[in-house]
Amino acid sequence: GYRLIDDDYESIKRCVPPCYSPYFNDEQSKSMMNIWLTFLSSLCAVSCAFVLLTFCIDITRFKYPQRPIIFLALCYFFVSCGYLIRLGLGHENVACRLENKIDSPSYLQLVRVSGPSNCAFVFVLTYFFGMASSVWWVILTLTWFLAAGFKWSSEAIAHYSVYYHLIAWLLPCLQTIAILMLNGIDGDPISGICFVGHTDSSMLRGFVILPLIAFLTIGTIFLLGGLISLMRIRNVMKSQDRTKTNKLEKLMVRIGLYSILYTVPATFVIGIYFYELRYRTIWEDNLHCNKCPDRSTSSWAIQPSFTIYLAKYFFLLIVGITTGLWINLNSKTIRSWKKFFCRCFCCKAMDEEHHYQQYGSHHGREDYGINYSYKHTKINGSKYSLPSSKQLPLVHV
């Protein structure tokens, strides 16, 4: 493998990387990475799974424009499953192959993987659903923009849901197929995850960095357009009656907060990929050549930073965790689960409550009526669809 300094010259001709990174092949680094990935992927999987269960028991709560959050959580659930499979099978059984040497068997990094394997399966889970999550982020910001900027109702946005799914699943599928055809999968010697671009910089640029930049940029444009539209509505309403802007301001804060929870980690991930792209050849040269590095060279260029790689996997999975917390730490989620358990174990009580809602109170329709109707208001001659007490806000969940 890279045993270019410690081993004989015969290995240099093949130039097959070792199973573990020569920079982080000590037991402490291996153990730290395994613990870190186990913690993050488990938390992400549990958090997203709870979101999906909440969606299953209360589907009507998650209408457009916020329903793409559910599919984003679904994507991160499968991404975390890819990490958990890697942890269950082990680094060597996913990202490495056993070299056929009777005298001294050793593991080498998998490069240009082709055909079914543990590595290919983990790659599909992490890459396909990772890219799909980015597309669903774009669709989420698009639906926000349609609701805020063009005043589309939930039903109007949902009318095009087939196209959302077609784009969100087909585009990552084409990317994944292209990588499989190009044999672009390789193992990560640091984490043991199979992905694309660990050894080929052109694959990293074309199939990881450029798509992520494109998705983040498009989503940010839609997001800013929606927020600007809401700010204009807020300013008009504020000039007429300051008390009417409270709900709209809360809505803007929630959209802005969730956007930060996505865009900041996504930006850091792209930055770390650029970091790898910039210094990878220098790291390899330092291993290949048995010489002292130039003193003027940055410490980042001499060898990779283990802390940065820990941060990389943190930012790759944190969006799934925060999405789960965004949905789960909510009073509406608590009510959904209370209703679910009541339906399962307290059917009689629920029937009585339902009867009371329909016949027992003259305020029943006001309290329990349709929550998704839009209140149309004319401001300076223009018709706006604004959040009312019965309307589902853009980030109702």
VENLINRA-V62782 format. One record per residue. RES is the residue in one letter. NEAR is the number of other ideal C-beta (glycine too) atoms within 10 Angstrom. Layout:
# VENLINRA-V62782
RES	NEAR
RES	NEAR
This chain:
# VENLINRA-V62782
G	21
Y	21
R	17
L	17
I	11
D	9
D	14
D	8
Y	7
E	8
S	17
I	14
K	7
R	8
C	13
V	17
P	22
P	20
C	22
Y	23
S	23
P	19
Y	18
F	18
N	13
D	10
E	7
Q	9
S	16
K	16
S	10
M	14
M	22
N	16
I	11
W	15
L	22
T	14
F	12
L	21
S	25
S	15
L	17
C	27
A	22
V	15
S	23
C	28
A	16
F	18
V	27
L	15
L	14
T	24
F	20
C	10
I	15
D	17
I	11
T	9
R	19
F	19
K	18
Y	26
P	27
Q	23
R	23
P	23
I	21
I	22
F	21
L	25
A	26
L	20
C	28
Y	30
F	24
F	19
V	27
S	28
C	19
G	24
Y	25
L	18
I	17
R	28
L	19
G	10
L	16
G	13
H	22
E	15
N	16
V	26
A	31
C	23
R	18
L	12
E	15
N	6
K	8
I	5
D	4
S	7
P	9
S	13
Y	18
L	21
Q	22
L	25
V	17
R	12
V	22
S	12
G	8
P	8
S	16
N	17
C	25
A	18
F	16
V	25
F	26
V	19
L	23
T	24
Y	26
F	21
F	22
G	22
M	24
A	26
S	26
S	23
V	24
W	29
W	27
V	24
I	24
L	27
T	27
L	23
T	25
W	28
F	23
L	20
A	25
A	27
G	17
F	13
K	17
W	20
S	19
S	21
E	11
A	13
I	20
A	16
H	12
Y	16
S	14
V	9
Y	10
Y	22
H	13
L	11
I	16
A	23
W	17
L	12
L	17
P	23
C	14
L	11
Q	19
T	20
I	11
A	14
I	24
L	18
M	9
L	16
N	14
G	25
I	27
D	23
G	30
D	23
P	25
I	23
S	26
G	27
I	25
C	27
F	24
V	24
G	24
H	25
T	21
D	17
S	15
S	11
M	21
L	21
R	14
G	18
F	22
V	23
I	18
L	12
P	17
L	18
I	15
A	12
F	20
L	19
T	10
I	16
G	25
T	18
I	14
F	21
L	24
L	13
G	18
G	25
L	19
I	13
S	18
L	23
M	14
R	14
I	23
R	17
N	10
V	15
M	19
K	14
S	11
Q	11
D	8
R	9
T	7
K	13
T	19
N	9
K	14
L	19
E	14
K	13
L	19
M	20
V	11
R	16
I	21
G	14
L	12
Y	20
S	20
I	11
L	17
Y	23
T	17
V	13
P	20
A	22
T	15
F	17
V	23
I	17
G	13
I	18
Y	18
F	14
Y	16
E	19
L	16
R	12
Y	19
R	16
T	11
I	17
W	18
E	16
D	12
N	19
L	18
H	13
C	11
N	9
K	8
C	8
P	15
D	9
R	5
S	6
T	12
S	10
S	8
W	14
A	17
I	15
Q	17
P	19
S	14
F	16
T	8
I	14
Y	22
L	17
A	17
K	19
Y	21
F	17
F	19
L	25
L	26
I	21
V	25
G	28
I	22
T	19
T	25
G	24
L	15
W	19
I	24
N	17
L	9
N	14
S	7
K	13
T	18
I	11
R	12
S	19
W	16
K	11
K	15
F	15
F	11
C	14
R	13
C	10
F	9
C	14
C	10
K	8
A	11
M	14
D	11
E	12
E	15
H	12
H	10
Y	12
Q	15
Q	11
Y	9
G	12
S	12
H	7
H	10
G	13
R	12
E	10
D	9
Y	14
G	11
I	9
N	15
Y	14
S	14
Y	19
K	12
H	11
T	16
K	8
I	14
N	8
G	5
S	10
K	9
Y	17
S	18
L	20
P	18
S	15
S	8
K	15
Q	19
L	24
P	18
L	22
V	20
H	19
V	23
